Amino acid sequence: MKKIVFVCLGNICRSPMAEFVMKEMTDELHIESRATSSWEEGNPIHRGTQAIFRKHAIAYNQHKTSMRMTREDFLTFDLIIGMDAQNVLDLKAMAPEGTENKIVQFAEKSVPDPWYTGDFDETYSIVREGCRVWLKRIN
Ligand code: 4NP
């Protein structure tokens, strides 16, 4: 099974949103999410993102906590998807040699960070559309 990981700055807003939206769309991929930073390490999914899951009846793991990308993660995952342009730059700087080519950006435009915008609905509609595109692209 192909292994993909969504990555954002904190792993509490955008990348877990993409993880569970995409899981709702397919059982044929191994999907996880991570952070580029350790700022939120061990913290749960933001309550704004959890509210989006409940609003749209998306199943999710309430116990999932923020984890930073490890060296092992770069080796293990087949596709490493940064949610914005800065995430991609940070991932490329962290990537062990030979893994840089697995790193891509979620969409041409950076996914707005609701941590700053406060608009989880806007981010959800962009994430949902982007996941649909990725599903077609991967399958
Ligand atoms: P995320 O949002 O990268 O979409 O999870 C953020 C979460 C936390 C922080 C920044 C962005 N922070 O500064 O702690």
Backbone and ligand atoms as CSV (ligand in chain L), in Angstrom:
chain,resi,resn,atom,element,x,y,z
A,1,MET,N,N,0.847,-1.203,0.000
A,1,MET,CA,C,0.000,0.000,0.000
A,1,MET,C,C,0.878,1.247,0.000
A,2,LYS,N,N,0.527,2.195,-0.874
A,2,LYS,CA,C,1.306,3.426,-0.958
A,2,LYS,C,C,1.143,4.248,0.325
A,3,LYS,N,N,2.257,4.793,0.807
A,3,LYS,CA,C,2.232,5.550,2.071
A,3,LYS,C,C,2.424,7.030,1.807
A,4,ILE,N,N,1.428,7.832,2.245
A,4,ILE,CA,C,1.560,9.272,2.057
A,4,ILE,C,C,1.446,10.004,3.400
A,5,VAL,N,N,2.116,11.141,3.471
A,5,VAL,CA,C,2.047,11.942,4.706
A,5,VAL,C,C,1.817,13.411,4.344
A,6,PHE,N,N,0.832,14.026,5.020
A,6,PHE,CA,C,0.587,15.457,4.874
A,6,PHE,C,C,1.362,16.167,5.981
A,7,VAL,N,N,2.000,17.292,5.618
A,7,VAL,CA,C,2.858,17.975,6.594
A,7,VAL,C,C,2.561,19.474,6.615
A,8,CYS,N,N,2.353,20.010,7.830
A,8,CYS,CA,C,2.216,21.465,7.994
A,8,CYS,C,C,3.144,21.903,9.127
A,9,LEU,N,N,3.015,23.156,9.542
A,9,LEU,CA,C,3.923,23.690,10.555
A,9,LEU,C,C,3.706,23.034,11.928
A,10,GLY,N,N,2.436,22.970,12.362
A,10,GLY,CA,C,2.162,22.524,13.729
A,10,GLY,C,C,1.593,21.122,13.855
A,11,ASN,N,N,1.052,20.577,12.749
A,11,ASN,CA,C,0.366,19.274,12.752
A,11,ASN,C,C,-0.831,19.251,13.716
A,12,ILE,N,N,-1.491,20.416,13.828
A,12,ILE,CA,C,-2.738,20.422,14.609
A,12,ILE,C,C,-3.918,20.994,13.821
A,13,CYS,N,N,-3.647,21.755,12.752
A,13,CYS,CA,C,-4.750,22.352,11.972
A,13,CYS,C,C,-4.879,21.736,10.578
A,14,ARG,N,N,-3.968,22.074,9.661
A,14,ARG,CA,C,-4.155,21.726,8.242
A,14,ARG,C,C,-3.808,20.283,7.900
A,15,SER,N,N,-2.646,19.773,8.371
A,15,SER,CA,C,-2.263,18.418,7.926
A,15,SER,C,C,-3.157,17.322,8.524
A,16,PRO,N,N,-3.601,17.436,9.800
A,16,PRO,CA,C,-4.559,16.420,10.257
A,16,PRO,C,C,-5.901,16.545,9.537
A,17,MET,N,N,-6.262,17.787,9.132
A,17,MET,CA,C,-7.495,17.958,8.367
A,17,MET,C,C,-7.377,17.165,7.061
A,18,ALA,N,N,-6.267,17.338,6.351
A,18,ALA,CA,C,-6.056,16.615,5.087
A,18,ALA,C,C,-6.006,15.102,5.327
A,19,GLU,N,N,-5.353,14.687,6.432
A,19,GLU,CA,C,-5.244,13.253,6.741
A,19,GLU,C,C,-6.624,12.597,6.835
A,20,PHE,N,N,-7.512,13.184,7.635
A,20,PHE,CA,C,-8.786,12.500,7.879
A,20,PHE,C,C,-9.806,12.741,6.762
A,21,VAL,N,N,-9.684,13.864,6.046
A,21,VAL,CA,C,-10.541,14.078,4.860
A,21,VAL,C,C,-10.184,13.042,3.799
A,22,MET,N,N,-8.883,12.829,3.595
A,22,MET,CA,C,-8.423,11.865,2.574
A,22,MET,C,C,-8.767,10.434,2.984
A,23,LYS,N,N,-8.644,10.116,4.273
A,23,LYS,CA,C,-8.992,8.772,4.758
A,23,LYS,C,C,-10.471,8.475,4.517
A,24,GLU,N,N,-11.293,9.526,4.605
A,24,GLU,CA,C,-12.727,9.386,4.357
A,24,GLU,C,C,-12.991,9.044,2.884
A,25,MET,N,N,-12.060,9.441,2.005
A,25,MET,CA,C,-12.235,9.247,0.557
A,25,MET,C,C,-11.714,7.904,0.052
A,26,THR,N,N,-10.791,7.262,0.793
A,26,THR,CA,C,-10.199,6.005,0.302
A,26,THR,C,C,-9.679,5.121,1.440
A,27,ASP,N,N,-9.722,3.802,1.194
A,27,ASP,CA,C,-9.115,2.831,2.116
A,27,ASP,C,C,-7.849,2.259,1.498
A,28,GLU,N,N,-7.502,2.753,0.315
A,28,GLU,CA,C,-6.434,2.111,-0.452
A,28,GLU,C,C,-5.085,2.794,-0.329
A,29,LEU,N,N,-4.989,3.716,0.624
A,29,LEU,CA,C,-3.710,4.378,0.868
A,29,LEU,C,C,-3.434,4.351,2.364
A,30,HIS,N,N,-2.143,4.298,2.721
A,30,HIS,CA,C,-1.738,4.484,4.116
A,30,HIS,C,C,-1.489,5.987,4.280
A,31,ILE,N,N,-2.267,6.640,5.154
A,31,ILE,CA,C,-2.211,8.105,5.260
A,31,ILE,C,C,-1.915,8.525,6.702
A,32,GLU,N,N,-0.937,9.418,6.864
A,32,GLU,CA,C,-0.647,9.990,8.182
A,32,GLU,C,C,-0.400,11.495,8.027
A,33,SER,N,N,-0.095,12.173,9.144
A,33,SER,CA,C,0.265,13.593,9.059
A,33,SER,C,C,1.348,13.905,10.087
A,34,ARG,N,N,2.113,14.946,9.794
A,34,ARG,CA,C,3.242,15.349,10.632
A,34,ARG,C,C,3.414,16.868,10.603
A,35,ALA,N,N,4.335,17.346,11.470
A,35,ALA,CA,C,4.717,18.763,11.534
A,35,ALA,C,C,6.151,18.943,11.036
A,36,THR,N,N,6.449,20.168,10.570
A,36,THR,CA,C,7.855,20.507,10.303
A,36,THR,C,C,8.532,20.994,11.585
A,37,SER,N,N,7.710,21.466,12.547
A,37,SER,CA,C,8.257,21.989,13.806
A,37,SER,C,C,7.884,21.071,14.968
A,38,SER,N,N,8.485,21.331,16.125
A,38,SER,CA,C,8.098,20.573,17.319
A,38,SER,C,C,7.268,21.448,18.265
A,39,TRP,N,N,6.774,22.596,17.731
A,39,TRP,CA,C,6.061,23.573,18.566
A,39,TRP,C,C,4.841,22.993,19.269
A,40,GLU,N,N,4.136,22.107,18.602
A,40,GLU,CA,C,2.886,21.566,19.166
A,40,GLU,C,C,3.034,20.099,19.561
A,41,GLU,N,N,4.267,19.603,19.594
A,41,GLU,CA,C,4.558,18.190,19.882
A,41,GLU,C,C,3.703,17.687,21.049
A,42,GLY,N,N,2.971,16.608,20.821
A,42,GLY,CA,C,2.162,16.004,21.882
A,42,GLY,C,C,0.789,16.630,22.065
A,43,ASN,N,N,0.527,17.751,21.385
A,43,ASN,CA,C,-0.777,18.408,21.536
A,43,ASN,C,C,-1.815,17.807,20.592
A,44,PRO,N,N,-3.092,17.859,21.003
A,44,PRO,CA,C,-4.151,17.275,20.177
A,44,PRO,C,C,-4.497,18.147,18.964
A,45,ILE,N,N,-5.299,17.606,18.075
A,45,ILE,CA,C,-5.804,18.342,16.910
A,45,ILE,C,C,-6.558,19.584,17.409
A,46,HIS,N,N,-6.334,20.719,16.761
A,46,HIS,CA,C,-6.970,21.990,17.143
A,46,HIS,C,C,-8.488,21.827,17.198
A,47,ARG,N,N,-9.119,22.476,18.170
A,47,ARG,CA,C,-10.577,22.286,18.316
A,47,ARG,C,C,-11.347,22.806,17.110
A,48,GLY,N,N,-10.763,23.772,16.381
A,48,GLY,CA,C,-11.395,24.271,15.146
A,48,GLY,C,C,-11.436,23.195,14.060
A,49,THR,N,N,-10.347,22.437,13.951
A,49,THR,CA,C,-10.303,21.329,12.981
A,49,THR,C,C,-11.215,20.193,13.449
A,50,GLN,N,N,-11.236,19.921,14.754
A,50,GLN,CA,C,-12.146,18.890,15.279
A,50,GLN,C,C,-13.608,19.280,15.012
A,51,ALA,N,N,-13.918,20.574,15.119
A,51,ALA,CA,C,-15.292,21.045,14.866
A,51,ALA,C,C,-15.667,20.815,13.400
A,52,ILE,N,N,-14.691,21.019,12.506
A,52,ILE,CA,C,-14.926,20.759,11.067
A,52,ILE,C,C,-15.244,19.269,10.842
A,53,PHE,N,N,-14.500,18.387,11.510
A,53,PHE,CA,C,-14.752,16.938,11.359
A,53,PHE,C,C,-16.175,16.598,11.801
A,54,ARG,N,N,-16.571,17.172,12.919
A,54,ARG,CA,C,-17.921,16.863,13.428
A,54,ARG,C,C,-18.995,17.442,12.509
A,55,LYS,N,N,-18.767,18.670,12.042
A,55,LYS,CA,C,-19.730,19.342,11.154
A,55,LYS,C,C,-19.974,18.537,9.880
A,56,HIS,N,N,-18.898,17.905,9.352
A,56,HIS,CA,C,-19.011,17.191,8.081
A,56,HIS,C,C,-19.030,15.673,8.270
A,57,ALA,N,N,-19.236,15.226,9.511
A,57,ALA,CA,C,-19.326,13.790,9.830
A,57,ALA,C,C,-18.127,13.002,9.296
A,58,ILE,N,N,-16.933,13.561,9.525
A,58,ILE,CA,C,-15.687,12.898,9.117
A,58,ILE,C,C,-15.112,12.176,10.343
A,59,ALA,N,N,-14.900,10.871,10.203
A,59,ALA,CA,C,-14.328,10.087,11.300
A,59,ALA,C,C,-12.876,10.516,11.525
A,60,TYR,N,N,-12.477,10.639,12.802
A,60,TYR,CA,C,-11.079,10.990,13.080
A,60,TYR,C,C,-10.660,10.415,14.426
A,61,ASN,N,N,-9.354,10.412,14.645
A,61,ASN,CA,C,-8.801,9.895,15.888
A,61,ASN,C,C,-8.629,11.042,16.881
A,62,GLN,N,N,-9.458,11.033,17.916
A,62,GLN,CA,C,-9.426,12.106,18.919
A,62,GLN,C,C,-8.126,12.113,19.715
A,63,HIS,N,N,-7.423,10.995,19.680
A,63,HIS,CA,C,-6.189,10.889,20.476
A,63,HIS,C,C,-4.933,11.198,19.674
A,64,LYS,N,N,-5.120,11.541,18.390
A,64,LYS,CA,C,-3.946,11.846,17.561
A,64,LYS,C,C,-3.281,13.134,18.077
A,65,THR,N,N,-1.974,13.083,18.277
A,65,THR,CA,C,-1.250,14.271,18.751
A,65,THR,C,C,-0.144,14.647,17.764
A,66,SER,N,N,0.298,15.893,17.868
A,66,SER,CA,C,1.285,16.419,16.919
A,66,SER,C,C,2.622,15.683,17.013
A,67,MET,N,N,3.130,15.325,15.836
A,67,MET,CA,C,4.442,14.673,15.747
A,67,MET,C,C,5.251,15.367,14.660
A,68,ARG,N,N,6.528,15.591,14.936
A,68,ARG,CA,C,7.409,16.181,13.938
A,68,ARG,C,C,7.927,15.102,12.990
A,69,MET,N,N,8.170,15.470,11.739
A,69,MET,CA,C,8.770,14.537,10.770
A,69,MET,C,C,10.124,14.064,11.305
A,70,THR,N,N,10.337,12.758,11.263
A,70,THR,CA,C,11.633,12.206,11.651
A,70,THR,C,C,12.388,11.763,10.400
A,71,ARG,N,N,13.654,11.451,10.582
A,71,ARG,CA,C,14.487,10.915,9.504
A,71,ARG,C,C,13.846,9.643,8.934
A,72,GLU,N,N,13.373,8.807,9.862
A,72,GLU,CA,C,12.705,7.555,9.491
A,72,GLU,C,C,11.480,7.823,8.593
A,73,ASP,N,N,10.709,8.869,8.938
A,73,ASP,CA,C,9.523,9.220,8.136
A,73,ASP,C,C,9.899,9.532,6.690
A,74,PHE,N,N,10.989,10.280,6.511
A,74,PHE,CA,C,11.416,10.621,5.144
A,74,PHE,C,C,11.743,9.363,4.348
A,75,LEU,N,N,12.247,8.347,5.027
A,75,LEU,CA,C,12.614,7.096,4.344
A,75,LEU,C,C,11.383,6.234,4.090
A,76,THR,N,N,10.449,6.233,5.037
A,76,THR,CA,C,9.289,5.335,5.008
A,76,THR,C,C,8.206,5.746,4.010
A,77,PHE,N,N,7.871,7.056,3.999
A,77,PHE,CA,C,6.741,7.490,3.160
A,77,PHE,C,C,7.151,7.577,1.688
A,78,ASP,N,N,6.179,7.283,0.812
A,78,ASP,CA,C,6.420,7.344,-0.635
A,78,ASP,C,C,6.203,8.759,-1.164
A,79,LEU,N,N,5.283,9.486,-0.499
A,79,LEU,CA,C,4.931,10.823,-0.960
A,79,LEU,C,C,4.786,11.724,0.264
A,80,ILE,N,N,5.484,12.862,0.252
A,80,ILE,CA,C,5.500,13.783,1.390
A,80,ILE,C,C,4.920,15.110,0.901
A,81,ILE,N,N,3.720,15.445,1.398
A,81,ILE,CA,C,2.955,16.563,0.833
A,81,ILE,C,C,2.913,17.743,1.808
A,82,GLY,N,N,3.629,18.807,1.510
A,82,GLY,CA,C,3.624,20.022,2.334
A,82,GLY,C,C,2.390,20.859,2.023
A,83,MET,N,N,1.762,21.411,3.069
A,83,MET,CA,C,0.506,22.146,2.877
A,83,MET,C,C,0.728,23.561,2.337
A,84,ASP,N,N,1.934,24.109,2.529
A,84,ASP,CA,C,2.210,25.432,1.946
A,84,ASP,C,C,3.660,25.494,1.473
A,85,ALA,N,N,3.975,26.614,0.816
A,85,ALA,CA,C,5.293,26.747,0.181
A,85,ALA,C,C,6.419,26.708,1.221
A,86,GLN,N,N,6.183,27.302,2.397
A,86,GLN,CA,C,7.212,27.291,3.451
A,86,GLN,C,C,7.421,25.874,3.987
A,87,ASN,N,N,6.336,25.108,4.132
A,87,ASN,CA,C,6.456,23.709,4.582
A,87,ASN,C,C,7.368,22.934,3.635
A,88,VAL,N,N,7.199,23.190,2.320
A,88,VAL,CA,C,8.005,22.475,1.317
A,88,VAL,C,C,9.477,22.876,1.444
A,89,LEU,N,N,9.729,24.168,1.634
A,89,LEU,CA,C,11.119,24.629,1.821
A,89,LEU,C,C,11.731,23.983,3.066
A,90,ASP,N,N,10.953,23.958,4.165
A,90,ASP,CA,C,11.452,23.386,5.425
A,90,ASP,C,C,11.704,21.882,5.265
A,91,LEU,N,N,10.779,21.200,4.598
A,91,LEU,CA,C,10.938,19.749,4.384
A,91,LEU,C,C,12.197,19.469,3.569
A,92,LYS,N,N,12.422,20.283,2.514
A,92,LYS,CA,C,13.604,20.056,1.666
A,92,LYS,C,C,14.885,20.264,2.464
A,93,ALA,N,N,14.850,21.216,3.404
A,93,ALA,CA,C,16.026,21.480,4.233
A,93,ALA,C,C,16.269,20.339,5.232
A,94,MET,N,N,15.186,19.657,5.649
A,94,MET,CA,C,15.299,18.575,6.642
A,94,MET,C,C,15.592,17.216,6.014
A,95,ALA,N,N,15.310,17.073,4.718
A,95,ALA,CA,C,15.282,15.756,4.066
A,95,ALA,C,C,16.650,15.090,4.000
A,96,PRO,N,N,16.742,13.830,4.456
A,96,PRO,CA,C,17.977,13.069,4.254
A,96,PRO,C,C,18.249,12.924,2.749
A,97,GLU,N,N,19.516,12.802,2.397
A,97,GLU,CA,C,19.882,12.709,0.979
A,97,GLU,C,C,19.109,11.604,0.270
A,98,GLY,N,N,18.650,11.913,-0.914
A,98,GLY,CA,C,17.946,10.919,-1.723
A,98,GLY,C,C,16.456,10.868,-1.490
A,99,THR,N,N,15.933,11.669,-0.549
A,99,THR,CA,C,14.492,11.648,-0.276
A,99,THR,C,C,13.799,12.935,-0.737
A,100,GLU,N,N,14.586,13.906,-1.222
A,100,GLU,CA,C,14.031,15.223,-1.599
A,100,GLU,C,C,12.959,15.090,-2.681
A,101,ASN,N,N,13.145,14.094,-3.566
A,101,ASN,CA,C,12.216,13.963,-4.700
A,101,ASN,C,C,10.828,13.446,-4.303
A,102,LYS,N,N,10.655,13.056,-3.031
A,102,LYS,CA,C,9.331,12.624,-2.557
A,102,LYS,C,C,8.483,13.810,-2.116
A,103,ILE,N,N,9.116,14.991,-2.003
A,103,ILE,CA,C,8.437,16.159,-1.414
A,103,ILE,C,C,7.729,16.979,-2.494
A,104,VAL,N,N,6.433,17.220,-2.276
A,104,VAL,CA,C,5.634,18.019,-3.206
A,104,VAL,C,C,4.764,18.991,-2.405
A,105,GLN,N,N,4.220,19.992,-3.119
A,105,GLN,CA,C,3.289,20.922,-2.465
A,105,GLN,C,C,1.857,20.481,-2.737
A,106,PHE,N,N,1.001,20.576,-1.712
A,106,PHE,CA,C,-0.395,20.127,-1.771
A,106,PHE,C,C,-1.118,20.694,-2.983
A,107,ALA,N,N,-0.964,21.992,-3.201
A,107,ALA,CA,C,-1.602,22.655,-4.339
A,107,ALA,C,C,-0.711,23.803,-4.763
A,108,GLU,N,N,-0.970,24.338,-5.958
A,108,GLU,CA,C,-0.146,25.425,-6.478
A,108,GLU,C,C,-0.115,26.593,-5.483
A,109,LYS,N,N,-1.313,26.881,-4.930
A,109,LYS,CA,C,-1.393,27.934,-3.904
A,109,LYS,C,C,-1.287,27.324,-2.517
A,110,SER,N,N,-0.585,27.995,-1.632
A,110,SER,CA,C,-0.468,27.526,-0.250
A,110,SER,C,C,-1.844,27.440,0.398
A,111,VAL,N,N,-2.057,26.399,1.210
A,111,VAL,CA,C,-3.315,26.265,1.954
A,111,VAL,C,C,-3.282,27.258,3.118
A,112,PRO,N,N,-4.266,28.182,3.200
A,112,PRO,CA,C,-4.253,29.170,4.281
A,112,PRO,C,C,-4.287,28.507,5.655
A,113,ASP,N,N,-3.532,29.064,6.586
A,113,ASP,CA,C,-3.393,28.465,7.916
A,113,ASP,C,C,-4.447,29.049,8.864
A,114,PRO,N,N,-5.434,28.244,9.268
A,114,PRO,CA,C,-6.490,28.770,10.136
A,114,PRO,C,C,-5.989,29.174,11.518
A,115,TRP,N,N,-4.788,28.721,11.869
A,115,TRP,CA,C,-4.163,29.190,13.123
A,115,TRP,C,C,-4.056,30.713,13.092
A,116,TYR,N,N,-3.803,31.254,11.885
A,116,TYR,CA,C,-3.682,32.709,11.711
A,116,TYR,C,C,-4.964,33.353,11.189
A,117,THR,N,N,-5.670,32.671,10.264
A,117,THR,CA,C,-6.856,33.286,9.632
A,117,THR,C,C,-8.111,33.109,10.491
A,118,GLY,N,N,-8.146,32.056,11.314
A,118,GLY,CA,C,-9.332,31.742,12.112
A,118,GLY,C,C,-10.449,31.118,11.280
A,119,ASP,N,N,-10.224,30.972,9.954
A,119,ASP,CA,C,-11.284,30.500,9.058
A,119,ASP,C,C,-11.089,29.025,8.700
A,120,PHE,N,N,-11.595,28.148,9.545
A,120,PHE,CA,C,-11.443,26.703,9.321
A,120,PHE,C,C,-12.309,26.217,8.167
A,121,ASP,N,N,-13.439,26.905,7.922
A,121,ASP,CA,C,-14.314,26.510,6.804
A,121,ASP,C,C,-13.629,26.738,5.459
A,122,GLU,N,N,-12.977,27.897,5.323
A,122,GLU,CA,C,-12.257,28.191,4.075
A,122,GLU,C,C,-11.182,27.129,3.837
A,123,THR,N,N,-10.411,26.824,4.886
A,123,THR,CA,C,-9.343,25.833,4.755
A,123,THR,C,C,-9.925,24.464,4.413
A,124,TYR,N,N,-11.056,24.128,5.040
A,124,TYR,CA,C,-11.685,22.832,4.755
A,124,TYR,C,C,-12.072,22.703,3.279
A,125,SER,N,N,-12.660,23.743,2.700
A,125,SER,CA,C,-13.089,23.589,1.297
A,125,SER,C,C,-11.876,23.458,0.373
A,126,ILE,N,N,-10.785,24.131,0.699
A,126,ILE,CA,C,-9.560,24.008,-0.113
A,126,ILE,C,C,-8.937,22.627,0.073
A,127,VAL,N,N,-8.927,22.144,1.313
A,127,VAL,CA,C,-8.350,20.820,1.607
A,127,VAL,C,C,-9.164,19.711,0.919
A,128,ARG,N,N,-10.479,19.818,0.997
A,128,ARG,CA,C,-11.339,18.792,0.388
A,128,ARG,C,C,-11.125,18.721,-1.117
A,129,GLU,N,N,-11.106,19.885,-1.778
A,129,GLU,CA,C,-10.894,19.916,-3.226
A,129,GLU,C,C,-9.506,19.371,-3.568
A,130,GLY,N,N,-8.508,19.770,-2.796
A,130,GLY,CA,C,-7.141,19.310,-3.045
A,130,GLY,C,C,-7.013,17.796,-2.873
A,131,CYS,N,N,-7.675,17.252,-1.860
A,131,CYS,CA,C,-7.612,15.798,-1.623
A,131,CYS,C,C,-8.246,15.030,-2.781
A,132,ARG,N,N,-9.336,15.595,-3.300
A,132,ARG,CA,C,-10.001,14.968,-4.457
A,132,ARG,C,C,-9.023,14.877,-5.634
A,133,VAL,N,N,-8.291,15.958,-5.867
A,133,VAL,CA,C,-7.318,16.006,-6.960
A,133,VAL,C,C,-6.192,14.987,-6.717
A,134,TRP,N,N,-5.704,14.910,-5.465
A,134,TRP,CA,C,-4.623,13.965,-5.143
A,134,TRP,C,C,-5.062,12.524,-5.326
A,135,LEU,N,N,-6.304,12.251,-4.943
A,135,LEU,CA,C,-6.822,10.888,-5.066
A,135,LEU,C,C,-6.806,10.446,-6.527
A,136,LYS,N,N,-7.237,11.328,-7.411
A,136,LYS,CA,C,-7.239,11.021,-8.854
A,136,LYS,C,C,-5.814,10.862,-9.340
A,137,ARG,N,N,-4.931,11.720,-8.877
A,137,ARG,CA,C,-3.551,11.721,-9.334
A,137,ARG,C,C,-2.804,10.447,-8.893
A,138,ILE,N,N,-3.105,9.977,-7.693
A,138,ILE,CA,C,-2.375,8.834,-7.137
A,138,ILE,C,C,-2.905,7.519,-7.680
A,139,ASN,N,N,-4.238,7.419,-7.805
A,139,ASN,CA,C,-4.828,6.132,-8.243
A,139,ASN,C,C,-4.678,5.881,-9.744
L,1,4NP,P1,P,-0.865,24.161,11.321
L,1,4NP,O1,O,-1.187,25.518,12.109
L,1,4NP,O2,O,0.541,24.295,10.795
L,1,4NP,O3,O,-1.881,24.140,10.201
L,1,4NP,O4,O,-1.046,23.032,12.309
L,1,4NP,C1,C,-0.368,26.019,13.137
L,1,4NP,C2,C,-0.432,25.466,14.405
L,1,4NP,C3,C,0.351,25.992,15.429
L,1,4NP,C4,C,1.173,27.071,15.171
L,1,4NP,C5,C,1.239,27.610,13.895
L,1,4NP,C6,C,0.469,27.092,12.880
L,1,4NP,N1,N,1.956,27.623,16.218
L,1,4NP,O5,O,2.526,28.714,16.022
L,1,4NP,O6,O,2.073,27.015,17.302
